[in-house]
Amino acid sequence: METAMADAESLLKAIFDLPVLSPVVARIAAVVSNPESPVAAVVDALKLDPVVNGKVLKLANSAYVGIPRTISSVKNAVVLLGQKRIYSLVLATTVLSALRAGRDLPFSLYRFWKHSITVAMIAESIAKHLKRYGPIDTEDVFSAGMLHDIGKLVLGIWDAKALQSCVQESIAANVPFYSVEHESTSHTRVGGALCDRWNFPHALKSAVLLHHAPDQASEFRRLVSIVHISDVMAHIIGFSTFEREQLPQPSAIAASEVQLPPERLRVIADDALKNEKKIESFINFLI
């Protein structure tokens, strides 16, 4: 127990010692995350970082969007993609850069992002169906789905041995990965600490912390439940981070929050399988 706590303290300190977001990235994040920011302000913010600016243009012209004409202006790209989707892209590329995520991870970075983006797209589809029953920001849901497992990336870089041990234990016992993690160094707690360090929105942090325990969500329960259901569905269709990873335990509370019939969820899952090229085109701008 003392060793686990020491490891937790060391890991959380490493997260706390990460540099804060650069002024440029912080400015872009602040502007694009605000739904009331005019398009011109978003364009001006993106121009502060040529790399991010270029990624936004490339994504707008990729198979992810799938339109027949060329998008040559950042303004049109912003309108086409939506500000929160660009926000997700900015946060993801920032995390990869700050953590120096590379090929020495104990899992495939490609598989990690394929799972994450699949969860994001399924979550967005669910949210679109739920909008008829009440207001919900589909782009917030996309961001939460895309970054829900960010703690696994942190663990893969800073505590690869422990993460690999948990993966092997879960496979041997035929139980979900998260069920064998130590609470103090779980991917959800580590991801939550990263959200705190970089001042990510509270809704996003809730999804990171509680996507395996939506019943514990005192706020943003609907969003957390959508991400939870989407995570389960991504595993069902074979898009998991680890090979032979056991299906997460579905939550009855999350199902009651989402309240979509199985037939509709099946259609959404089928669409995700058909859109694999769109998913892969998004990954190309992350790794």
N, C-alpha and C positions, 0 to 999 in steps of 0.2 A: 504493500500500500504506500509506504514512504517513497519507494522508487517511482511509483506511478505519479504521485503528487509532485515529486521533484521534476519528473519529465514534463508534467503539465506546466509547472511554473517556468521551466526553461523555454518551452514552446510558446507560451503566452508572452513571455518577455521578448522573444524573438519577433513576434508579431508587433508588439508595442514599439520595438526599435526600428521597425520599417519606416522609411521616410514618408512624410505626409505626401498627399498628392501634389504634384508640381502645380505652381500657380496657373499655368496654361491649361492643364487637364482639369483642375478644379474649376476654372472659369467655364470651360466647355461643359463640364458636368452640370454646373449650376444653371447654365442657360438652357441646355437641351432637356433637362429634367423638369423644367417649369413649363407646363402646358400653355401658359399665357405669354410666353416669349414669342415675339414676332419672328417670322422666318428669316428676316434680314439679320436679326440679332444672332440667330443660330448660325447663319452663314458666316458672319463676322467672327464668331467664336471659333468655328472650325478652321478658319484661315490662319489662326494662331499656331496651329500644328499641321504642317504640310503632310505628315504621315497619315494622321487620322483623316484629314481632308481627302487624301487620295483613296483611302480605304472606303470612305463613304461613297465616293464616285464609282469605284470598282464594284461595290456591292449593289449599287443601283443598276449597274449594267450586267449583272450576273444572272445565272439561271435561277437564283433565289427569287428574283423579281419576275423574270420571264416575260418581259415585254419586247416586242419586235423592234422598237426604235432605240437609238442611242441617246443616253442621257449625258449631256455635255456640261451642264451647269450644276454647281453644288446646290443652288436654290431648288432646282427641280428634283434633285436627289433627296433633299430634306423633305419636300412635300410628298414624294413617292414613298419613302421609307418610314416617315414618322419620327418625331423627335425622341420618343422614349426608346425606339428600336436603336436609334443612333446612340443613345445614352448607354444601352446595353453593350453595344460594340465598343464604346469608349472605355467602359469599366472593365470589360473582358480583356482588351488589349493592354490596359494599364496593369491589371493583375498579372498577366503573363510576363510583362516587362519587369515589374517590380520583384517578382518571385524568381525571375530568370528560369522559367519553366523550360526544360529541354528534353532531350532524349534519354536522360539518365533516370527518368521516373520508373517506379516499379509497376507501372501500368501504361497502356498506350494513350498518349495525349489525344490522338485521333479518336479513339473510342470514348474518351472522357467527354470531348466536345460533341461527338455524335449523340451521345446519351443526353447531354445537357440541352442541346438545341432541339432535339426531338421532344423533350419534355416541354420546352418553351413553346414549340409550335402546337403541340397537343393542348397545352394550357390555354393558348390564345384561341384555339378553335372552341374549346369548352366555354370560355368567357364570352365569345361572340354569341353562342346559343343562349347563354344565361342573361344577356343584356335585355332580352324581352321581358324579363321578370324583375328587373331593377338595375340601377346604374352600376356599372363596373368598368374599370379602365383596362381594356384588353392589352394595352402596351405595358402597363405596370405588371400585368400577369406574365407577359413575355419575358420581361427583365428578371422577375423572380424565378421563373422556370429555368432560364439560361444560367443563372448563377447560384442555384439552390445547393449544388454540391461543391462549392468553391473550397470548402474545408478539406475535401479529399486531395485537392491540388496542393494545398499547403502541407498536409501530412506527407504526401508523396515526395515533397522536396526536402522537408526538414526531419521527418521521422519515418523514412521509407521502410526500415526494418520492422518497426512496430506495425505499420500499416499492412505490410505483406504478411506478417504473422496473423493478423486479424482476418485477412482474406482467406488464408489457408485454413484457419480454424473454422471459419464459417462454412467453407466448402466441405470440410471433413464432417462437420456436424449437420450439414444440410439445413442451415438456418440463415436468415438475412445477415449481411455484413454488420450492420449497425448494432445488432443484438449482442455481438461479442466485443464491441469496443469498450474501453474504459471510459466511464462518464466524463472524467476530467480532461481527456484528450480525444473525445469523439469528434468526428468530422463536422458535426453540427455545432458543437461548442467552439471549435477552432474557427469555423467559418463565421460564427457570430462575433468572435473577437476581431476578426479581420474587418467585418462590417463596422464595428465600433471604431477601429483605428482610422478608417477612411470615411467615417461619417456617412455611410450609405443610408438611404431612407429607411424608416422604421418598418415599413411594410416589407421591404426586401429582407431586412434582418429577420423578421418573423418567419418568412418562408425558409430562410437558411437554417434557423434554429429548430423549427418545429415541423418540417415537412414529413418527419416520421412520427410525429405526435400531435396531429391537428387538434385533438381534444383538449390539449393544453393551451391553445391559443385564446387568450382573453380578448384580443383585438385582431383584426385582419383575418378572422377565422375562415371567411369564405375564400380569400386569396390563398391562404395556407392549404385549405382543403383541395382547391383546384390543383395546386402544385403537387400535393400528395397523390391524388388520383392520376395525374399525368405521369408522375414518376413510376407508379405501379404499371400503367399502361405501356410505357416505354420499355420496361422490363419484359412485359408479356410478349411484345412483338420482337424481342431479341436484341434491343439496343441497351445494353448494360455497360458499365464502366469496366468491370472485371469479367474475365472469362469464367463461365460456370457459376456466375453469381446467382444466389438464391433470390426468388421473388420477394420483395418487401411485403409485409403483412398489411393488407388493405384495411382501412379504418371505416367502420360503419358510420361513425359521426361525420367523416368527410363525405361519404356517399350521400348522407342525408342533407348535407350542405349543398352539394352539387345538384342532386336530384335530376339527373338525366337518365333516361331509360337505357338499358344495356344495348339496345339496337342503335341508338344514336352514338354511344361511346364506341361501338364496333365500327361504325362508319368513319368516325374521327380517327380511329387507329388505322383503318385501311388507307385513309388519305395520307397519313404520316408515312406509311410504307411506300405509297405511290410517289411521294414527294422526296424520296431519298436524294435525288440530284440537287434539289433545292437546299437540303440540309448540308450536303457535301460542299456546295458552292459557298455557303456561309462559313464552314470550317476553314476553307482555303484562305480566308481573311484573318484567321486567328492563329494559325500555325504555319 
